[in-house]
Amino acid sequence: MDPSAPLWTVLGNLPAWWWALLGLCMAGFALLRGFVRERPNAARERGLRALAEQCGEAESASEQASLDTLRDAPRAARQRASRGPAGSHALYRTPWYLFLGDSAADLPRLLSVAREPAPIAHDGIWHWTALRSMVAIAADPAVVESPDAPRTRRAWCHALLALAQERGRLPINGIVVCVDARRLQQERAVVAADAARLRRGVDHVASQLRLRLPIHVVVTGLQALDGYATVRAALPDAVRA
């Protein structure tokens, strides 16, 4: 073979079996890459499915109907993301954040005052809202306040499974822990108990989804504190909620 020959001439002179071998190698590499990429997703889904089975069957037809519709919200959010020109590739472009908080944190009110909120679904155990920069998933306060209640545990395990099924590679991008400002003013033992419950909820989600997630803390209910109006009036318009 002439070493001075153009590259396309050299490639054109290669035997057919060489191209067949190259194609076979590329196909094998693609299959291996897909297997390695999807293996954690499959393991996550198997683990969550097993956990959901351990929680037992629904106690009533209405509870079973509620469990059957838990996948509707993440599916609607996924379809919403794929409407643009990027299609299914846009699924991970807008982050999904899980909001955890007790009744005092009042997550529905927090999300309702966000700029241009667009409700997606409210299916009992969670409330989905599309914001300009994220999809916010507000867990029901029962997830924090009574996580061991059979019905709550069943619903939450099925909810996490639905997340893994609809957004396999990265079910959520992070967790937002919400705490009411007035609760932080309570006695130390009360604050410690609240913190322990929230920590348990965060640990459960992270362990079951098998993800290392960023944790954000938001203090709600600041408007009830003395001096709030004065501080808010001093802020620039651009940073006011």
MARDO-761992 format. One line per 2 residues: number of its first residue (from 1); their letters; for each residue z negated, x, y of N, C-alpha, C. Coordinates in steps of 0.001 Angstrom, whole numbers, plus 500000, padded with zeros to 6 digits. Layout:
N
NUM = A = Z:X:Y:Z:X:Y:Z:X:Y | ... $
***
This chain:
241
1 = MD = 500000:500854:498809:500000:500000:500000:500000:500891:501241 | 500916:500564:502138:501053:501355:503354:499864:501094:504282 $
3 = PS = 499039:502111:504597:497867:501888:505455:498238:501505:506876 | 499481:501777:507283:499898:501449:508648:500474:500040:508760 $
5 = AP = 500571:499313:507650:501144:497967:507663:500225:497007:508415 | 500782:495989:509094:499951:495004:509798:499021:494279:508832 $
7 = LW = 497910:493778:509381:496901:493128:508545:497477:491929:507812 | 498266:491099:508505:498797:489897:507857:499755:490251:506730 $
9 = TV = 500420:491417:506853:501299:491858:505775:500480:492242:504550 | 499376:492947:504801:498495:493341:503698:497932:492110:503003 $
11 = LG = 497460:491138:503805:496888:489927:503216:497934:489139:502442 | 499163:489132:502954:500217:488400:502269:500595:489011:500939 $
13 = NL = 500336:490288:500762:500677:490957:499509:499576:490876:498460 | 498432:490305:498829:497343:490193:497853:497725:489199:496769 $
15 = PA = 497319:489456:495532:497676:488559:494422:496983:487209:494545 | 497537:486205:493891:497003:484843:493967:495589:484759:493414 $
17 = WW = 495312:485545:492351:493974:485464:491754:492889:485917:492736 | 493274:486828:493666:492294:487308:494649:491880:486179:495585 $
19 = WA = 492869:485395:496027:492565:484264:496907:491751:483201:496182 | 492070:482986:494900:491297:482009:494119:489844:482453:493983 $
21 = LL = 489662:483760:493759:488301:484289:493638:487547:484164:494961 | 488247:484449:496069:487618:484323:497379:487195:482879:497648 $
23 = GL = 488079:481933:497315:487741:480523:497508:486556:480101:496664 | 486499:480603:495433:485382:480276:494550:484070:480831:495099 $
25 = CM = 484122:482050:495610:482914:482662:496189:482438:481893:497419 | 483381:481484:498263:483005:480741:499462:482409:479384:499104 $
27 = AG = 482991:478732:498099:482444:477444:497671:481041:477612:497107 | 480848:478684:496319:479518:478945:495771:478502:479234:496857 $
29 = FA = 478930:479980:497872:478022:480282:498984:477644:479012:499738 | 478621:478125:499949:478341:476873:500657:477364:476007:499871 $
31 = LL = 477557:475954:498545:476640:475168:497715:475238:475756:497740 | 475151:477087:497659:473843:477743:497686:473153:477521:499026 $
33 = RG = 473910:477617:500099:473339:477404:501434:472820:475980:501578 | 473600:475013:501089:473158:473629:501163:471921:473377:500326 $
35 = FV = 471862:474010:499144:470698:473836:498268:469443:474406:498908 | 469569:475612:499455:468407:476253:500078:467953:475470:501302 $
37 = RE = 468911:474926:502042:468569:474193:503262:467907:472857:502953 | 468364:472188:501901:467849:470854:501589:466637:470877:500671 $
39 = RP = 466352:472011:500057:465241:472060:499111:463905:471676:499745 | 463548:472214:500936:462282:471778:501550:462260:470288:501862 $
41 = NA = 463413:469731:502261:463462:468303:502562:463182:467476:501316 | 463792:467876:500198:463593:467141:498953:462152:467238:498483 $
43 = AR = 461561:468432:498606:460163:468606:498198:459237:467768:499072 | 459515:467722:500362:458703:466917:501283:458775:465440:500910 $
45 = ER = 459984:464974:500632:460153:463562:500299:459489:463222:498968 | 459590:464108:497990:458930:463854:496701:457419:463766:496875 $
47 = GL = 456855:464687:497670:455417:464681:497895:454952:463406:498580 | 455698:462964:499587:455321:461747:500301:455494:460512:499428 $
49 = RA = 456514:460524:498588:456714:459385:497689:455561:459289:496685 | 455133:460446:496184:454001:460457:495253:452723:459991:495944 $
51 = LA = 452533:460418:497189:451345:460004:497936:451359:458499:498183 | 452530:457964:498507:452641:456521:498734:452324:455748:497459 $
53 = EQ = 452744:456274:496311:452440:455612:495039:450949:455652:494740 | 450285:456740:495121:448843:456851:494902:448063:455832:495730 $
55 = CG = 448634:455398:496821:447949:454425:497682:447931:453028:497078 | 448669:452838:496005:448671:451542:495339:449687:450574:495921 $
57 = EA = 449787:449428:495254:450744:448415:495670:450167:447540:496780 | 451060:446894:497488:450647:445981:498556:449806:444849:497984 $
59 = ES = 448857:444385:498774:447941:443344:498316:448487:441940:498531 | 449553:441827:499276:450126:440503:499541:451617:440636:499810 $
61 = AS = 452290:439498:499767:453723:439498:500044:454005:439893:501487 | 453138:439486:502400:453348:439830:503808:453185:441328:504034 $
63 = EQ = 452218:441945:503351:452048:443392:503483:453251:444122:502909 | 453762:443665:501763:454933:444300:501166:456139:444180:502085 $
65 = AS = 456283:443023:502721:457393:442846:503663:457270:443811:504831 | 456038:444039:505282:455815:444992:506372:456169:446408:505935 $
67 = LD = 455807:446773:504712:456143:448107:504202:457652:448273:504067 | 458321:447203:503656:459769:447279:503440:460540:447481:504742 $
69 = TL = 459951:447086:505861:460663:447199:507140:460282:448453:507924 | 459399:449297:507374:458962:450481:508113:460109:451445:508403 $
71 = RD = 461123:451424:507571:462238:452350:507763:463198:451876:508853 | 463042:450635:509292:463973:450090:510286:463903:450848:511610 $
73 = AP = 462677:451186:512051:462525:451852:513351:463166:453237:513374 | 462853:454140:512421:463523:455443:512455:465024:455342:512229 $
75 = RA = 465452:454352:511451:466890:454182:511256:467556:453749:512560 | 466908:452851:513296:467457:452414:514583:467516:453572:515571 $
77 = AR = 466489:454427:515567:466487:455589:516460:467591:456568:516078 | 467808:456728:514786:468875:457626:514335:470245:457079:514737 $
79 = QR = 470446:455793:514560:471720:455184:514934:471940:455254:516439 | 470872:455105:517195:470967:455205:518655:471428:456595:519058 $
81 = AS = 470907:457626:518367:471270:459006:518693:472717:459315:518335 | 473251:458639:517314:474597:458958:516834:475695:458172:517542 $
83 = RG = 475341:457368:518541:476363:456585:519240:477223:457429:520165 | 476715:458566:520609:477443:459411:521543:478586:460152:520888 $
85 = PA = 479305:460963:521668:480451:461709:521138:480075:462726:520078 | 478823:463197:520080:478408:464198:519092:478129:463582:517731 $
87 = GS = 478023:462263:517651:477801:461598:516378:476484:461985:515734 | 476529:462168:514405:475314:462479:513653:474719:463833:514033 $
89 = HA = 475512:464713:514643:475003:466030:515040:473978:465921:516170 | 473926:464775:516842:472992:464599:517955:471610:464150:517501 $
91 = LY = 471410:463969:516192:470136:463458:515687:468967:464330:516105 | 469165:465646:516092:468073:466566:516402:468107:467050:517857 $
93 = RT = 469049:466545:518627:469173:466999:520015:468058:466415:520884 | 467724:465162:520665:466615:464525:521382:465364:464618:520524 $
95 = PW = 464296:465235:521015:463098:465418:520187:462376:464102:519914 | 461761:464039:518745:460908:462916:518369:459467:463410:518388 $
97 = YL = 458610:462730:519136:457200:463109:519224:456321:461969:518723 | 455335:462339:517919:454371:461376:517403:453134:461379:518293 $
99 = FL = 452759:460218:518809:451591:460069:519673:450429:459512:518854 | 449300:460215:518880:448098:459779:518175:446979:459540:519180 $
101 = GD = 446269:458441:519024:445151:458142:519909:444424:456899:519440 | 443184:456730:519872:442433:455537:519495:442729:454402:520473 $
103 = SA = 442013:453292:520314:442271:452129:521174:442025:452440:522640 | 441021:453264:522921:440698:453590:524313:441829:454348:524999 $
105 = AD = 442598:455122:524236:443699:455896:524824:444825:454995:525323 | 444941:453791:524745:445907:452785:525208:447334:453347:525266 $
107 = LP = 447839:453748:524106:449176:454340:524049:450281:453386:524524 | 450241:452101:524178:451306:451214:524676:451426:451228:526201 $
109 = RL = 450288:451227:526895:450344:451251:528359:450894:452583:528857 | 450481:453668:528217:450969:454988:528617:452484:455045:528562 $
111 = LS = 453062:454544:527486:454513:454620:527325:455229:453585:528186 | 454566:452476:528468:455221:451431:529263:455429:451850:530715 $
113 = VA = 454597:452763:531213:454736:453192:532609:455626:454424:532736 | 456158:454907:531621:457091:456034:531688:458379:455582:532369 $
115 = RE = 459127:456537:532867:460361:456208:533567:461424:455743:532581 | 461972:454562:532852:463071:453986:532080:462761:453915:530590 $
117 = PA = 461635:453309:530187:461370:453174:528755:462301:452141:528130 | 462734:452395:526899:463588:451462:526168:462977:451249:524790 $
119 = PI = 462253:450143:524586:461627:449900:523284:462663:449861:522165 | 462332:450506:521056:463204:450514:519883:462696:449534:518840 $
121 = AH = 461408:449627:518513:460832:448737:517503:459319:448809:517568 | 458678:447745:517114:457221:447699:517012:456910:447091:515653 $
123 = DG = 456652:447940:514675:456488:447497:513294:455061:447661:512796 | 454106:447159:513529:452735:447157:513055:452043:448499:513150 $
125 = IW = 452393:449419:512264:451693:450701:512193:452155:451656:513276 | 453300:451384:513901:453777:452260:514968:454662:451503:515956 $
127 = HW = 454796:452105:517140:455560:451513:518231:456533:452577:518739 | 457835:452303:518626:458868:453280:518985:459441:452967:520365 $
129 = TA = 459550:454002:521191:460108:453858:522533:461049:455020:522819 | 462235:454712:523306:463187:455750:523713:462980:456052:525191 $
131 = LR = 462644:457294:525498:462506:457751:526870:463689:458652:527214 | 463777:459076:528454:464922:459897:528868:464970:461229:528139 $
133 = SM = 463809:461793:527827:463783:463139:527252:463276:463193:525823 | 462920:462048:525247:462365:462060:523892:462368:460665:523296 $
135 = VA = 462115:460628:522002:461769:459384:521324:460275:459447:521051 | 459522:458493:521596:458065:458477:521460:457669:457510:520354 $
137 = IA = 456881:458004:519405:456415:457202:518274:454902:457072:518400 | 454437:455928:518848:453005:455715:519054:452397:455107:517801 $
139 = AD = 451508:455859:517158:450842:455349:515963:449811:454299:516349 | 449611:453338:515476:448581:452329:515707:447210:453000:515754 $
141 = PA = 446296:452542:516617:444963:453158:516688:444234:453212:515352 | 444566:452302:514440:443907:452294:513132:444142:453585:512364 $
143 = VV = 445249:454266:512635:445532:455536:511957:444455:456562:512276 | 443882:456477:513472:442810:457384:513882:441436:456792:513595 $
145 = ES = 441286:455503:513846:439968:454872:513778:439529:454517:512363 | 440464:454119:511517:440109:453735:510139:441183:454195:509160 $
147 = PD = 441397:455506:509048:442484:456019:508204:442288:455764:506715 | 441052:455532:506279:440788:455332:504855:440880:453876:504426 $
149 = AP = 441071:452965:505355:441262:451563:504982:442521:451464:504125 | 442452:450832:502956:443594:450832:502028:444910:450409:502666 $
151 = RT = 444875:449337:503440:446122:448850:504034:446673:449839:505060 | 445798:450410:505879:446236:451400:506867:446787:452640:506183 $
153 = RR = 446102:453107:505170:446541:454309:504455:447901:454081:503803 | 448077:452908:503190:449363:452604:502561:450480:452600:503596 $
155 = AW = 450243:451880:504684:451283:451766:505712:451628:453122:506312 | 450616:453955:506556:450872:455239:507199:451616:456189:506269 $
157 = CH = 451266:456184:504988:451982:457037:504032:453439:456610:503914 | 453683:455306:503893:455065:454828:503843:455805:455137:505146 $
159 = AL = 455088:455133:506261:455715:455458:507541:456161:456919:507576 | 455305:457816:507107:455678:459233:507067:456843:459458:506116 $
161 = LA = 456864:458721:505008:457989:458819:504081:459276:458365:504761 | 459209:457291:505531:460392:456810:506246:460906:457854:507235 $
163 = LA = 459999:458552:507907:460403:459621:508819:461148:460717:508070 | 460605:461116:506925:461236:462176:506139:462601:461747:505620 $
165 = QE = 462752:460488:505294:464024:460001:504763:465097:459907:505841 | 464717:459523:507034:465704:459292:508085:465996:460528:508935 $
167 = RG = 465080:461481:508968:465291:462692:509788:464809:463893:508975 | 465491:464107:507856:465005:465009:506822:464621:466411:507244 $
169 = RL = 465494:467121:507940:465221:468529:508236:464024:468704:509157 | 463844:467800:510110:462737:467899:511062:462292:466483:511418 $
171 = PI = 461395:465898:510622:460979:464511:510863:460469:464269:512280 | 459656:465167:512801:459191:465074:514188:459170:466474:514786 $
173 = NG = 459220:466538:516112:459214:467834:516799:457829:468277:517231 | 456882:467363:517243:455537:467721:517654:454638:466504:517673 $
175 = IV = 453360:466745:517933:452354:465683:517984:451703:465696:519362 | 451556:464522:519943:450886:464372:521232:449556:463663:520985 $
177 = VC = 448461:464366:521215:447121:463804:521041:446672:463215:522375 | 446354:461937:522380:445983:461246:523618:444500:460886:523600 $
179 = VD = 443805:461225:524681:442362:460999:524793:442078:460293:526110 | 441253:459259:526054:440881:458540:527267:439893:459365:528081 $
181 = AR = 440104:459425:529380:439252:460246:530252:437795:459807:530208 | 437555:458512:530125:436171:458027:530111:435448:458407:528827 $
183 = RL = 436201:458526:527728:435572:458959:526478:435099:460405:526585 | 435808:461197:527351:435409:462595:527520:434129:462726:528336 $
185 = QQ = 433731:461664:529012:432497:461684:529791:431280:461235:528982 | 431514:460862:527728:430410:460410:526886:429565:461596:526419 $
187 = ER = 428502:461282:525688:427637:462326:525157:428422:463250:524232 | 427900:464450:524078:428607:465477:523316:428883:465033:521885 $
189 = AV = 427924:464338:521275:428115:463895:519893:429272:462904:519781 | 429407:462035:520772:430495:461056:520770:431838:461759:520918 $
191 = VA = 431920:462695:521844:433164:463446:522050:433527:464242:520802 | 432523:464845:520158:432775:465627:518948:433298:464741:517826 $
193 = AD = 432742:463535:517698:433207:462613:516662:434650:462184:516920 | 434968:461899:518181:436347:461544:518531:437300:462693:518219 $
195 = AA = 436895:463899:518569:437742:465071:518326:437968:465280:516836 | 436931:465052:516029:437057:465230:514584:438043:464223:513996 $
197 = RL = 437994:462992:514469:438924:461977:513972:440366:462320:514340 | 440561:462755:515572:441909:463129:515994:442408:464341:515230 $
199 = RR = 441533:465315:515015:441919:466512:514270:442304:466148:512838 | 441573:465233:512252:441904:464806:510900:443287:464162:510857 $
201 = GV = 443577:463327:511847:444888:462695:511889:446015:463694:512053 | 445815:464683:512910:446823:465725:513121:447026:466536:511845 $
203 = DH = 445938:466937:511210:446031:467744:509992:446744:466980:508881 | 446472:465695:508776:447103:464897:507724:448614:464834:507918 $
205 = VA = 449045:464574:509142:450481:464488:509415:451164:465825:509151 | 450583:466908:509669:451197:468229:509511:451269:468642:508050 $
207 = SQ = 450219:468358:507280:450204:468770:505876:451177:467944:505045 | 451253:466647:505299:452140:465804:504504:453610:466022:504852 $
209 = LR = 453902:466324:506099:455285:466619:506487:455648:468078:506237 | 454638:468895:505887:454857:470317:505568:455532:471045:506725 $
211 = LR = 454982:470836:507917:455549:471442:509118:454458:472108:509942 | 454832:473174:510623:453972:473782:511641:454425:473199:512977 $
213 = LP = 453611:472325:513533:454027:471537:514685:453280:471928:515952 | 453959:471923:517086:453244:472107:518363:452395:470874:518653 $
215 = IH = 451204:471099:519189:450281:470014:519511:450098:469957:521025 | 450312:468792:521608:450125:468584:523041:448975:467604:523249 $
217 = VV = 448211:467795:524302:447078:466919:524616:447338:466224:525950 | 447205:464912:525950:447382:464110:527163:446098:463321:527400 $
219 = VT = 445561:463408:528606:444369:462642:528984:444836:461376:529697 | 444489:460228:529145:444898:458948:529720:443739:458317:530499 $
221 = GL = 444047:457259:531223:443008:456517:531930:442434:457216:533143 | 443156:458182:533681:442641:458897:534854:442465:457972:536053 $
223 = QA = 443234:456895:536099:443155:455983:537238:441795:455296:537346 | 441010:455339:536269:439686:454708:536297:438601:455635:536843 $
225 = LD = 438933:456891:537080:437940:457853:537558:437816:457812:539080 | 436618:458099:539561:436400:458171:541010:437242:459299:541613 $
227 = GY = 437867:459024:542714:438660:460036:543400:440094:460121:542943 | 440482:459303:541946:441855:459367:541430:442876:459068:542526 $
229 = AT = 442626:458007:543287:443591:457610:544317:443791:458709:545352 | 442711:459405:545689:442805:460482:546679:443644:461635:546152 $
231 = VR = 443379:462020:544903:444130:463126:544302:445597:462751:544144 | 445864:461537:543694:447245:461110:543492:448010:461081:544808 $
233 = AA = 447363:460628:545874:448038:460559:547173:448402:461936:547700 | 447671:462963:547264:447939:464323:547737:449072:464994:546971 $
235 = LP = 449502:464392:545862:450554:465001:545049:451927:464728:545645 | 452866:465657:545455:454246:465402:545892:454835:464225:545125 $
237 = DA = 455753:463528:545746:456371:462365:545106:457023:462725:543777 | 457558:463946:543678:458296:464341:542481:457420:464433:541239 $
239 = VR = 456113:464631:541409:455247:464817:540241:454383:463595:539961 | 454507:462556:540764:453730:461348:540512:454315:460574:539343 $
241 = A = 453443:460001:538544:453898:459219:537393:454513:457906:537862 $
***
